[in-house]
Amino acid sequence: MTEQTDKDATSVSSSISDRGEHGQVTAPPQNVRFAFQPLVNLATGGIVALEAVPRPHGGEMRELFRQAVQARKLTELDVELAMAAASEAAAGGTRLPLHINVLAGTIAYDIERFELLDAVLDEAGRPPHQVTLEVGPPFYRLDHEALLNGLGVLHERGYRLGLDGLGEGDAPLRLVASGLINLLKLDQTLATRAHAEPATLAFIESMVTFADHSGMQLAVHGVDTEEQLTALRAAGVGLVQGDLIAAPSRRPMSQVAVSSVLSELSQVQAPRIAARSAGPRVTDFLQPAVPLPTTATADEVRVVFADHPDSTSVVLLDRTGRPHRLVDRNRFLLAVTGPYGHALHARREALRLAEEPKLVGTHNTVVEALDLVADSGPDQMYVDLVVVDEAGRCLGVVRAGDLFRGVAEMKVEQAATLNPLTRLPGTDSVAMEIDQRLADGEAFTVSWLDIDGFKGVNDTVGFAAGDELIRSLGRHLTDLAAGMPGVVVGHVGGDDFLVVCDLDQLMPLGAELLDVEREAEGRPVTVSLASLVCAPGTVPSHHDASRRLSPLKSRAKALLGTSWVVGRSTSDQVDELRGTPPQSPSQSQMPPRRRATG
């Protein structure tokens, strides 16, 4: 929210519970107009929504709010501004999703007044699910139960809800984790420092991960320089807003003039959005849908395509905002521009030229969406997919071409991390897998495998034989992982490998791996395996898992022959499952000590 500080004043906070009378609103504030600033998807370079930013003709918004506080009409003014924003967006003819700023106190103490906003949106033909209410501070003096109840009411009506100004305001974490929030918007103070302060960038990266795991979207406001944008893209941020991309404009825009920074998205050397272990989600490539009611005529669809030259489809919605049919641009134009096409179709229902929409949810990954595309047949390969929320309402569309590009970029990123000798992923991929399992809260194991005396192998039979030994071990690990779903293997350099698997897979995997006799140019070779059992809640990160695994590896290397030791994150107990302890001369006459067997 551009005018964040205008709303976040102590005087406003101290009076926010002073509710105005719920009377008739005669007209929107006459001295306030609105500018519209786009929210841009970095994965596609397209606008996903427009935020309505209030612009008073004279003075500041702070003064307007101060007067409202004195008149005990703060919540009334807040909703009046929201209504005015919706009206101006309708007058501008935009069909893009709309973001409107509201005070948290209005939701907590005057939720009934939002019925007036409902009426304005209904008159404009805009369903609530196409509107995101960006909830702004102050929060600290509010009744949080009343706020949560109010948010629940708006959620039930279909509004999307965002938290504005995170990082500068006072939004409680309880609200962030309430399950009612669809969008988290980080404050411009974070964007300003992202490229210069490693701690700030690390915080943004953690918020990207949190939003992804929670099914929310994350946006960063106030991107004004190329350095900021580069840092945010490297952190995995997908939605940005700021003057570098596009300044607020009095006329709602449908596309941005792509700057030199955004044009780098198509270049291989440009920083890429970080790929998650399961691949990017379809929401990373979400485009606004161009909606029409199911009663629309073909001529109305033609006008929409003429007014929106970049749109590739029109979604026909039923009265509940759920997609009923989809009109593909190419198919439609072929039908209406052919011989007698206009005469045959213009005044008739567009449903005749529409098809069943292909629906995907916000939780689906790009790879899952491409499976749906592949099952559709070659004639449907490039038809848009419709993204729906948990209630089945249309959130937007995803173009098949963007999905293909997203998977290609993911594969390029994955290939860049592969070890050139074994073509196995490296440390980063295994670390992501460990952190994901830790977040899931399930028991699992991580194992470290290497070749005993590998330098001696290279020194005696040559580096070519050493490389082939490493390749053969990598192939064996790959084959084992292919036959045991859930096993993840990485080659972390030299003769070292990491293996992550479920707890019940550890014993059969270890046996399969260690029962094989290995050799290099006729020279017998043994290996050492160290495994750590990670119980839920006992290992904070992959860094800690690596730290605990290191002494287990040293203990396994101290044993003679092919060895295997297993430790636990819950105790200091270590089991030596394979290998022979070195014996001193005095020990050679003593009976062998009892060890665990496997």
Secondary structure, 3 states (H helix, E strand, C coil): CCCHHHHCCHHHHHHCCCCCCCCCCCCCCCCEEEEEEEEEECCCCEEEEEEEEEEECCCCHHHHHHHHHHCCCHHHHHHHHHHHHHHHHHHCCCCCCEEEEEEHHHHHHCHHHHHHHHHHHHHHCCCHHHEEEEEECCCCCCCHHHHHHHHHHHHHHCCEEEEEEECCCCCCHHHHCCCCCCEEEECHHHHHHCCCCHHHHHHHHHHHHHHHHHCCEEEEECCCCHHHHHHHHHCCCCEEECCCCCCCECCCCCCCCCCHHHHHHHCCCCCCCCCCCCCCEHHHHCECCCEEECCCEHHHHHHHHHHCCCCCEEEEECCCCCEEEEEEHHHHHHHHCCCCHHHHHCCCEHHHHCECCEEEECCCEHHHHHHHHHCCCHHHCCCCEEEECCCCCEEEEECHHHHHHHHHHHHHHHHHCECCCCCCECHHHHHHHHHHHHHHCCCEEEEEEEECCHHHHHHHHCHHHHHHHHHHHHHHHHHHHHHCCCCEEEEEECCEEEEEEEHHHHHHHHHHHHCCCEEECCEEECEEEEEEEECCCCCCCHHHHHHHHHHHHHHHHCCEEEEEEEEECCCCCEEEEEEECCCCCCHHHCCCCCCCCC
